Amino acid sequence: MKKGLLARIAATLAAPLVLAGCVLNEEPTMDVSAGSLAKAADLSGVQLSVGGKEFTEQLVLCEVTAQALESAGATVQRSCGLSGTNSARAALDSGDIDMYWEYTGTGWVTHLGESGSVSDPDKLYREVASRDKKQNGIAWLKPAPANNTYAVAASSETAKKLGVRTLSDYAELAKRNPSQASFCGAAEFFGRSDGWPGLQQEYQFTLPQSEVSELAAGAIYNSIDKADPCAFGEVFATDGRIEALDLTVLEDDKGFFTAYNPAVSIRDTVLSKHPKIADVLEPVASALDNATLRQLNARVDVQGATPEQTSHDWLVKKGFVGAE
């Protein structure tokens, strides 16, 4: 890994997120013209508010949504950069915002209070969408194929050297040579049943505590890239640093990790009044796979582009909005 790239990554991640993202209640900063999304529906005269959480992927998704809706004629107020899941959901429940992108796994664990893992993304989406609408009046639009779930990764060099491609391979390595299977994770991952404890149980291995290091989530990526202090670590599957650092994500061959597909969660009263919102946003969701989100995230986190420009360029490239 080149030192210059590492320095740019570190500098970008150290910068306050509000500099790279939307300011709460910000007015549009990009001129958006009609593209293919405008042909799907006319939202002229519709006033909407779009929110999002404070990390890079959510800042991008918030801006993608706002620009997509504006291209179809809507007037959109932004509340990007809300501090965490609880704040974003509270804003949705109270009507301060009309919609934001939530993850099916978060809906399952946090909003519905379930504890078991559900790795089948379709089953999880149907259950979360049905129950959240019935219990809380929150509808879920079609989810993206991207799955920002927990994952285990190593540098591509380490994975190739050790012959580890799947989590079953990793479990065998942990049994055979624990020192080569050293692992870094964040505190939350180590404390969750759908994290480290459940992973060891599902794949039937126990890594000695001496080979386990607890780090801040953001520090794990560079640590496994350098294999110091650990060769393997917890990552989020759509993080842009996976591509930037050339990390290899191990295949979850037993389907342990709960699916975390992003989907627009929207107040059902708003969707019922303006059902064409779904027609505008569903093509966008369908185009967001893991590789796409990694690239969008990396453009912000590694290259230093703004979420606004990153979102606009992608929407134009896909033909969803027009090029000025």
C-alpha positions in Angstrom: 0.0 0.0 0.0 1.5 3.4 -1.0 2.2 5.8 1.9 0.6 8.6 -0.1 -2.7 6.8 -0.4 -2.7 5.8 3.3 -2.0 9.5 4.2 -5.0 10.6 2.1 -7.2 8.0 3.6 -6.2 9.0 7.2 -6.6 12.7 6.5 -10.0 12.2 4.9 -11.3 10.0 7.7 -10.0 12.4 10.3 -11.9 15.3 8.8 -15.3 16.2 10.3 -18.1 14.5 8.3 -20.1 17.6 8.1 -17.5 19.1 5.8 -18.0 16.2 3.3 -21.7 15.8 3.8 -24.9 17.7 3.9 -25.6 20.3 6.6 -28.9 19.7 8.3 -31.8 21.3 6.4 -29.5 22.4 3.6 -30.9 23.7 0.4 -30.0 22.0 -2.9 -26.3 22.6 -3.9 -26.4 20.9 -7.3 -28.5 21.8 -10.4 -30.4 18.7 -11.4 -32.2 18.3 -14.7 -34.6 15.6 -15.9 -33.4 12.2 -16.9 -34.9 8.7 -17.0 -36.4 9.0 -13.5 -38.5 12.0 -14.5 -40.1 9.8 -17.2 -41.2 7.4 -14.4 -43.2 10.0 -12.5 -44.0 13.7 -12.3 -43.5 15.0 -8.7 -44.0 18.6 -9.6 -45.4 20.6 -6.6 -44.6 17.8 -4.1 -42.6 18.9 -1.1 -40.5 16.3 0.6 -37.8 16.1 3.3 -35.0 13.5 3.1 -32.7 12.5 5.9 -29.8 10.3 6.5 -27.2 9.2 9.1 -23.8 10.8 9.5 -21.4 8.3 7.9 -20.2 8.4 4.3 -22.5 5.9 2.7 -25.5 7.5 4.3 -24.4 11.0 3.2 -24.2 9.7 -0.3 -27.5 7.9 -0.2 -29.2 10.9 1.2 -27.9 13.1 -1.6 -28.7 10.5 -4.3 -32.3 10.4 -3.0 -32.7 14.2 -2.9 -31.3 14.7 -6.4 -33.4 11.8 -7.8 -36.6 13.3 -6.4 -35.7 16.8 -7.6 -35.1 15.6 -11.1 -38.7 14.4 -11.1 -39.9 17.9 -10.1 -40.1 17.6 -6.3 -38.9 20.3 -3.9 -36.6 18.6 -1.4 -35.4 19.7 2.0 -32.3 17.8 3.2 -31.5 16.6 6.7 -28.4 14.6 5.9 -25.9 13.9 8.6 -28.3 13.0 11.5 -26.3 11.6 14.4 -26.9 7.8 14.3 -29.8 5.4 13.9 -31.9 6.6 16.8 -31.8 10.2 15.7 -32.7 9.3 12.1 -35.5 7.0 13.1 -36.9 9.5 15.6 -36.9 12.2 12.9 -38.9 9.8 10.7 -41.3 8.8 13.4 -42.0 12.4 14.3 -42.5 13.6 10.8 -39.4 15.9 10.8 -38.3 13.9 7.7 -40.3 11.9 5.3 -37.8 9.2 4.4 -34.2 7.9 4.8 -32.3 4.8 3.8 -32.3 2.2 6.6 -30.7 -1.3 6.6 -32.9 -4.4 6.8 -30.7 -5.8 9.5 -31.0 -2.6 11.5 -34.8 -2.7 11.1 -34.8 -6.3 12.3 -32.5 -5.8 15.3 -33.0 -2.2 16.4 -36.5 -1.2 15.3 -38.2 -4.6 15.7 -36.1 -5.7 18.7 -35.2 -9.2 17.3 -32.0 -10.9 18.2 -31.6 -13.9 15.8 -29.6 -13.7 12.6 -31.4 -13.8 9.3 -29.1 -14.2 6.3 -31.7 -14.7 3.6 -32.1 -11.1 2.4 -35.5 -11.6 0.7 -37.0 -13.2 3.8 -35.6 -10.5 6.1 -36.9 -7.7 3.9 -40.4 -9.1 3.7 -40.6 -9.6 7.4 -39.2 -6.2 8.3 -41.3 -4.3 5.7 -44.5 -6.1 6.8 -44.0 -5.6 10.5 -42.7 -2.1 10.5 -45.6 -0.9 8.3 -48.2 -2.7 10.5 -46.7 -1.7 13.9 -45.2 1.7 13.2 -46.6 3.1 10.0 -43.2 3.0 8.2 -43.2 1.5 4.7 -40.0 0.1 3.1 -39.4 0.5 -0.6 -37.6 -2.1 -2.7 -34.1 -2.7 -1.2 -30.8 -2.4 -3.0 -28.9 -5.6 -3.8 -25.9 -4.2 -1.9 -25.5 -5.8 1.5 -23.6 -3.7 4.0 -23.4 -6.5 6.5 -20.6 -7.5 8.8 -17.8 -9.3 7.1 -14.3 -10.6 7.8 -11.5 -9.4 5.6 -7.7 -9.6 5.2 -5.2 -8.0 2.8 -5.3 -9.8 -0.5 -1.7 -10.7 0.0 -2.4 -12.4 3.4 -5.5 -14.2 2.1 -3.6 -15.6 -0.8 -0.5 -16.5 1.2 -2.6 -18.4 3.8 -5.0 -19.9 1.3 -8.0 -18.5 3.0 -11.0 -17.7 0.8 -14.1 -18.5 3.0 -15.0 -18.3 6.7 -14.7 -22.0 6.9 -11.1 -21.7 5.7 -10.5 -19.1 8.4 -12.1 -21.3 11.1 -9.7 -24.2 10.1 -6.7 -21.8 10.2 -7.8 -20.6 13.6 -7.8 -24.2 14.8 -4.6 -25.2 13.1 -2.5 -22.1 13.7 -4.2 -19.4 15.9 -1.3 -17.0 15.6 -1.8 -16.7 11.8 -5.6 -16.1 12.4 -5.2 -13.1 14.6 -8.3 -11.0 14.6 -9.2 -7.3 15.1 -12.7 -6.1 15.8 -14.7 -3.3 17.4 -16.3 -3.4 20.8 -19.8 -3.7 19.4 -18.9 -6.6 17.1 -17.4 -8.5 20.1 -20.5 -8.0 22.2 -23.2 -8.9 19.6 -24.7 -12.4 19.2 -24.7 -11.7 15.4 -21.0 -10.8 15.7 -17.9 -12.5 17.1 -19.6 -14.9 19.6 -22.1 -16.2 17.1 -19.5 -16.4 14.3 -17.3 -18.6 16.5 -20.2 -20.8 17.4 -21.5 -21.1 13.8 -18.1 -22.0 12.4 -17.0 -24.0 15.4 -13.7 -22.4 16.4 -12.4 -20.6 19.4 -9.6 -18.1 18.9 -7.4 -17.6 22.0 -7.9 -14.2 23.5 -4.2 -13.4 23.0 -4.8 -13.4 19.3 -7.8 -11.0 19.5 -7.5 -7.2 19.5 -10.2 -4.6 20.1 -9.8 -1.5 18.0 -11.9 1.4 16.9 -13.9 0.4 13.9 -12.1 2.9 11.6 -8.7 1.7 12.6 -9.3 -2.0 11.6 -8.9 -1.5 7.8 -5.4 -0.1 7.9 -4.5 -2.6 10.6 -5.4 -5.6 8.5 -3.8 -4.0 5.4 -0.5 -3.9 7.3 -1.2 -7.2 9.2 -0.5 -5.4 12.4 -1.7 -6.1 15.0 -3.9 -8.6 13.2 -4.1 -10.5 10.0 -7.9 -10.6 9.8 -10.6 -8.2 11.0 -14.2 -7.1 11.0 -15.3 -4.8 8.1 -18.5 -3.6 6.6 -19.1 -5.1 3.2 -19.7 -1.9 1.2 -16.9 0.2 2.8 -14.8 2.1 0.2 -11.6 1.2 1.9 -12.0 -2.5 0.9 -11.3 -1.5 -2.7 -8.8 1.3 -1.9 -6.7 -1.0 0.3 -7.1 -4.1 -1.9 -8.6 -6.1 0.9 -10.2 -9.6 0.3 -13.6 -10.2 1.9 -14.0 -13.8 3.0 -17.1 -15.6 1.7 -19.7 -16.3 4.5 -20.2 -19.8 3.1 -22.5 -20.8 5.9 -24.6 -17.7 5.6 -24.2 -16.6 9.2 -24.2 -12.8 9.0 -27.6 -11.0 9.0 -28.3 -9.2 5.7 -28.1 -5.4 5.8 -29.6 -4.3 2.5 -30.3 -0.6 2.3 -33.8 0.5 1.5 -35.7 3.7 1.6 -37.9 3.7 4.7 -40.7 6.2 4.3 -43.7 7.3 6.4 -46.7 5.3 5.0 -48.9 8.4 5.0 -46.4 10.1 2.7 -46.1 7.1 0.3 -49.9 6.7 0.2 -50.3 10.4 -0.8 -47.5 10.3 -3.3 -47.1 6.6 -4.5 -45.1 7.7 -7.5 -42.1 8.3 -5.2 -41.5 4.5 -5.4 -41.4 4.7 -9.2 -38.7 7.3 -9.0 -36.5 5.6 -6.4 -36.8 1.9 -7.1 -34.6 2.1 -10.3 -32.0 3.8 -8.1 -32.1 1.1 -5.5 -31.8 -1.6 -8.1 -28.5 -0.1 -9.4 -26.8 0.0 -6.0 -24.8 -3.2 -5.6 -21.8 -3.8 -3.4 -19.2 -2.8 -6.0 -21.1 0.5 -6.8 -21.4 1.5 -3.1 -17.8 0.7 -2.5 -16.8 2.9 -5.4 -19.1 5.8 -4.3 -17.8 5.5 -0.7 -14.2 5.4 -1.8 -14.7 8.5 -4.0 -15.6 10.4 -0.9 -13.3 8.8 1.7 -10.2 8.3 -0.4 -10.4 10.8 -3.3 -12.0 13.6 -1.2 -15.0 14.3 -3.4 -18.2 15.6 -1.8 -21.2 13.4 -1.4 -23.1 15.9 -3.5 -20.8 15.8 -6.5 -20.3 12.0 -6.1 -24.0 11.4 -6.1 -24.6 13.8 -9.1 -21.9 12.3 -11.2 -23.2 8.7 -10.6 -26.8 9.7 -11.3 -25.8 11.4 -14.6 -23.6 8.4 -15.6 -26.6 6.1 -15.1 -28.9 8.4 -17.1 -31.1 8.8 -14.0 -30.8 12.6 -14.2 -29.8 14.8 -17.1 -26.4 16.2 -17.7 -26.5 20.0 -17.7 
